[in-house]
Amino acid sequence: MAVVQISRIQIRRGQKTQSGLPQLASGELGWAVDAQELYIGNGSVSEGAPAVGNTQILTDKSDIFSVIGETYEYKSTDPSITTGLDSNHPVKRSLQARLDDRLNAASFGVLPNTNVTAQLQNALLEVFPSDINNTDVVGRVTLELSAGEYTLTDTIYVPSNVTLVGAGKGKTIINSSANPVFQIINSYDGVSGAQVSIDWDNSTTTVTAAGLSTTTSVNQPKDIILRNFSLNSSVLDVTCILADAVRNLTIDSVAFTGTWTSIQSFNPLQAAINFTAISPSTTVNNRVINCDFASFGYAIISSYDLADTKIEDCTFRTLSRAIVFGEQVLSVAGSTTGPINNRIYNSTFENISKEAVYVFKGSNNISEHNTYNLCGNNGSTEVNQAYSVIKFETNNNRSIDDWFSRSITSKEVVTYASVAYKAEVAGSGFHTQRRNHHSLLIENLSYVSKVDFIRLPADVSRTVIIDYTYRSKAADAQRSGQFKVSINRLSNTVNLSDDCEVNGGASQDSITNLPKLRFYAKYNNSLQTAIITFTNQLDERQGATYDGADFNYKLTYVN
């Protein structure tokens, strides 16, 4: 049968803001025309309703957060957890407050596979205003970047108190054509200081009154964390992070990748991270932790009075130099002494063409417990060593318990017979090495014929201290001691003293009462290399085989 008419169903309606919401009858619907809200009457208590009143029905017009109210309770179904005074008085919060505990940059339109220059800049400025009078500590939340690839085409200006955290290296990936990619900026005090503007149409950013000239100890940037992402730059001469006069900056678990190769020249004023300063007392307590650097001219530089910065647990690969301090000191406020009291610790340097660490100017900078593999060889092997691995141009800098692949070659007297030994550490100071080196020592059954044994750098006058242990595998002979090798470049001579303890019945010559194993030193002027030699009358054989003896040693340079 054909439908000829549908009856119109109407419900009670009115304006909530003018007349208020009336009490609806049980099951009666009411529509607030002005607020666009739908309600239904609860019914009476006698009918079984928990209370007389109206209940709002959610629609696409509803503000769900205000409707729900303060109903969120942490693990409300777990009776073992009490959030408040007792189980009858739990702590309840609104859903809005609970969701705002964490802030994802997607809430500001920072989405993967898009150009997010304007969106990310806006997020930073809205969440972390650069106004010096902004004291809203509660609002300084963590801004999260989800996994995915993001594009930046202009500089992102980073104010104080920012915490920007990705999902991890290789998970959150920022691809940038900007220079610098990130710039740390000072705070605006109402008169001077950085002010950032965004061109949304062109995805560009600009800043005025940023930099050292407008930075003071009052408005300097501080308390910034950048963590857990990869940063890839397509620009050769690029600064990924320009850290202008910042205090308490932490760069943690960030992988920096550039485009530099060993055949390219580059601008030494650019680096993956460039620290500037207004004075050594203000640019302090910065940390670079668990970061990776690859394919840059320089990884970290500062020609300013950077102080008390820690570079820890990082990897540096395929660079011209890794860390350079004081190369371009300007002799102006903030750039007079060069970096001081900075520490490079437990990091790995590999395939660094020139010096891995170079301090042109600065003092009390320490390289400690680092691993330097194939550094200073113009990208080649140790046969082609061309530079020191670490170089200190100024006094009171140290290398402590570092390990160098070059030191292994000190025992390779045949392979490196024609190679000039470039010192692992150049520059004044007392420089120790971390690991022992092992060499197999055999007898030559002679006190006349000397065997080349350990090579040492003799490019400048220095003392080399060698702590060693010796143990025969074939006879009762053991020895421990310390060589002190004094190299004099003025006279092109080398002297060796051996302070040792000799044990075992087979160690001594019964006629002369001298050790059967004796050490000497000679100087090769053409290679600027000193060589420790030995003679040995102890028969180290065991049956028909030459088992030799274990000789372990560790080097210390006194430059």
Steps between C-alpha positions, in 0.01 A plus 500: 500500500638842411604732779301817458601686816759488783395668817740755642626414848587797713659516846505766763738785414608841618798729566722381783684828548178704540247286683729232639451128466165383642451175682401249233253222567620145519626405154409836354744650252594866501700696243691814594485690173761764587756260654423220252475248785264203543370383842273230639320499833634258761165411648412487866685319776193282552544379145854399580691806383810576708393863521245735356641708217592501135774309320673642195510279193822526302477622143751628247442844657594392852815605689585153625759624750258732680225237492714232659634738764752388761449127467847371417659297778831321466439121489156540647431126471809399701404489870864474606569859392371795701552836331352715775435502874323165481296293258199726556691812407698424181672770299299570187595717207342615179576310183633824348755540780606137469554524124693826538757326720673405175512716190564366154606744232230352276256713701663798326496341154851355514430189293736251333581528129427873487687829522451587866715813523218739590312246712797396713610860551148593607483209742824603670393862535152418628610239753824671604452877455829688468373783721743533793205567729343163425529312828236232435699199612196270474470578130855385424402154386681263265422557133510161329576424136349172383693253288517600135687730263459877518628772267642837607580770245582787736659551840313397813564744786510333840426707812573419863333209681432296185490123532467347152507121492465260208434127494869417461790506257390364165136522605436873510693638202536870417622577147615858469623741232522791748814661640510504793242229560440595864612822665481547875365851569489732800182625669311818417477736799255748352775724366764277340556136428393254235162527331395235250247531219355231275398525134242224479449534124867448418602281796772742607610644832685818593648633821602845614732604785637150553867417550782601731458877468161491675578219745571564867530278804136588571338411169741231379338175381502215750356166605446347156480129410516358146474121500434182304496583131711496185595821324609477136627810322529535121722811534881462487600802711234470767455555870236261627474656845625855561520509879522873566618574856288225650504363854383148589444372147472122467526336158431134562477207259497703180653361180650773280574418136640740242627476143876565538751261344876498543560655156293811577611830649271660757443807715675448839252742660221246446446176689227265611501685834650847549519640853538876551530695825479842660732402787642181655282548807172492306538241222536201726364156587409389150496132410523301177416139585467182293501692173630382162681722250580400143604677180573855616812712468490555876261340748524732804674837508534798728725800462342655808547474875293184529535348847409183689346324201492120492515296180433139598426162339495640147622361168686705239554353152615622158593856594786736423533575871259401774535756780675833449543758774634853464587505130344842434529680836392861441654677802165657589271448798406134510786398268826565687623187678354238271314199645593404856421212736322285240502120504483248215429158647440141391442583136612332177681679218543314174631597158574863589719641222702745711519544877198354675529758779680829439529770767643812336428713806357409839603320817402220737323314220519125550467203268441198722432133438427551130573265208680645197503266201664595170524870573748746347567293187317705235232233492750218449680249723774553756764443234402845371489680835522872437373675814496448874175352623464765771673836488524760775647834395466644852598378845302319769299269277518122544439161349422248773464124441411538133556215253650548155518256213826673407662376819457144381743581220772581756586130507481454120865584440517316167177614336558861605877505461483787249205688659557812709321457832257790561431531871154402612490811720685816404533787742634556847365296786498158664301267274421141598357212297232261611582158361800272508663393175628147459809392313665162465865516599743224402866434571779593265757318714733798480610808689633650179225484241218737598144440386263793426204470733288812574465817290440841661428848360803729509379803307558722807693468823296294741515229761315175444423289805430133427361280774558136407480139611693206354451128554676218322291212370791259499709581807475626855535870421275791589558871501306822556616855483497837335697639211568869492595602148637854472499643147710811431427658163776759538768233508297233317570254778295261705576351841328210675491417870342177626373485856393138544471197723629171357375170639556134416802275496549530125491881488854580608836438339692302764833648394417871472196487730320717243165423341521279194239729339635854447346807334653793309380795291603664174392799294399511132538861396355465151174357637506699825438172678662342806530122519542280807713196427592193703746216533403174666712198597216316664400193301127557462452172313291213625601189313540582130252789499566865576230596748669826585384722785206730568593866521219741592544875519317831532620839376499837674622812322653788692508775237 
